[in-house]
Amino acid sequence: MEAWVRVNLRIDTRAWAGRSGRIYMVLPRDEASSVEAVWTTQGRLLPGRLTSGERALVYAGTLPGPALEDQIHVRLRAGADWRSNSRRLNFHFELDAD
């Protein structure tokens, strides 16, 4: 199974504005088949790749203000063991402040 999705992201960073840190996109592992996500960005965030159970760096540096915004174009791919017509993917973001 393969799908393409365009996502408008707005990450609330107001509590850390002006501080240095790293932001990761995370896709938790679940009991269903593994999913691979590969994305490109408009330039504010880093392009990257991750699979279920991993996290990938999408930003490193000083957080410039109350929000980081970007549009990402994501290709989602799952193996032949995909068993459903629908599935909830619980992407989220984690911040490691310096």
HELIX and SHEET records of a PDB file:
HELIX    1   1 ARG A   14  TRP A   16  5                                   3    
SHEET    1   A 4 GLU A   2  ASP A  12  0                                        
SHEET    2   A 4 ALA A  67  ALA A  78 -1                                        
SHEET    3   A 4 VAL A  35  THR A  41 -1                                        
SHEET    4   A 4 GLY A  48  THR A  51 -1                                        
SHEET    1   B 3 GLU A  54  THR A  62  0                                        
SHEET    2   B 3 SER A  20  LEU A  27 -1                                        
SHEET    3   B 3 HIS A  92  ALA A  97 -1                                        
END                                                                             
